[in-house]
Amino acid sequence: AGQIMRHLGRNNPGHFRIEPTVGTPSREPEEEEVYEADSNRSHEYYDQLAQKYAQEHGVPLSMVRHVMNKETGHISDPTKRAQAQSKRGAQGIMQLKPITQREVGVTDPNDPEQNIRGGVQYLGKQLQRFKDPVLAMAAYNAGPANVEKYGGVPPFRQTQGYVQGYQPDPVKNMPE
């Protein structure tokens, strides 16, 4: 159980929050923590943007979080995460390539709000096109032409790993 929880925690950092128990002495936050909480470069802020744009573009929040985690979730420093750049030129939290940036109107890929908005918008386009969250994420990673070419998730190791472990949001208001 411990291994499963560690795995879930690493792959879904925004889903777990440890609350202090009653009677736990409080401590003064360190300067860096105060700055980070007030900054537009914090994991909490990124999650708020993900929620905002997921709702705006009709994309399940679980998809957005999955993509953000796969793209830059391994970077613990929020500022470095916003400044991330791949060997292939993809930039920012959601690793948008320059052609995708132009397509979705992102002028500053290192601006977390623009990057997340653009990434969710592009993810939404893929979801509308393929009507399946896994295929939409595969298209986000490998390109829609590859999803069409292979008639599903392309047989690329990176793309196979990219879509692996995706858990859709639970369906609400379902009859018993």
Secondary structure, DSSP 8 states (H G I E B T S, - for coil): -HHHHHHHHHH-GGG------TT-------HHHHHHHHSS-SHHHHHHHHHHHHHHHT--HHHHHHHHHHHHTT--SHHHHHT-B-TTS-BTTTTB-HHHHHHHT-S-TTSHHHHHHHHHHHHHHHHHHHSSHHHHHHHHHH-HHHHHHHTSS-S-HHHHHHHTT-------S---
